[in-house]
Amino acid sequence: MTEFIERLKRGAKAFKESFGPSRYSAGGLEITCPHCKNSEFKEGAAQLNTAGMTFMNLDWLNKSATTLICTRCGLIQWFYGEPERLD
């Protein structure tokens, strides 16, 4: 029973870490921060609003971009396509 609990704890820890900071690549290149040269980012999302859709109260139909936030300096980089997670 103890071994089962230890494996369960390791699995929970790995699952939790999969949502934390990570390294990413886009276009076949690893992404680094252009400001501080860090290579770990937190992933986020941002809506790409347009004036026409906002006027018609249809903002939810707009496309989204993936944002990567540098864990060292906080610089935000935007990607139209989703970058690949390396870790």
N, C-alpha and C positions, 0 to 999 in steps of 0.2 A: 504494500500500500504506500509506503514511504517513497519508493521509486516512482510510482505513478504520480504522486503529488509533486515531486521534483520536476518531472517531465512536464507536467501541467504548468508549473511556475515558469519554466524555461520557455514554453510555447507562448504564454501570456506576455512575457518580457519581449520576445521577438516580435509579436504582433504589435505591441505598444511602440517599439522602436521603429517599425516599418512606417509609422506616421510622423516620425521626427525628421530632423534635418538629414539631408542626403546629398550625394553628388549626382549631377545630371549631364546629359549630352543632347545636342541638337545639331542636325545636319552632319552627323558623323564626328563632331568635335566635342570634347569635354568643355562644359561651361565653367568659366572662372569669372570672378568679379573684376571688372575693368578698373575699379578704384583701389581695392586692397589685395587683389590676386587670390582671395579665398576661394575654395572650391566646394563649400557646403552651403546649402540653401534650404529654406523652408518654402514649401509649395503653397500657392494660393490661387485665387481666381478673381477676375475682374470682368464686369460686363462692358461690352463695347456699345454704348448707347448712340443712337442716331437721332437727329432732330425730328425727323418724320415720325418715327415710332413713338418718341416721347410725346409729340403733339397728339397722337391718336391713343395715348395711354396704353401702348403695347410694348413697353420697354422689355418685358419678359421674353419677347420674341427675338431680341437682339442676340448676336453671337457673343461668346465669352473668350477671353484670353487667359492663358496660364501666366501667373507671375511667380518669379523666384526671388526670394528676399535673402540677401546675404546675411549669414549668421554672425559675421564679424562687424560689418559697418552699417548694415541695414539698407544698402542700395537695392532698389527694386528693378528687375529686368522683366520685360514683357515679351511673351511668345504667343504668336497666333496659333501655331500648332503646339501639341503637347510634347514637351521634352521627355526624353527617355530617362527613367530613374536608373542609376548605375548600382546602387547598393542593394 
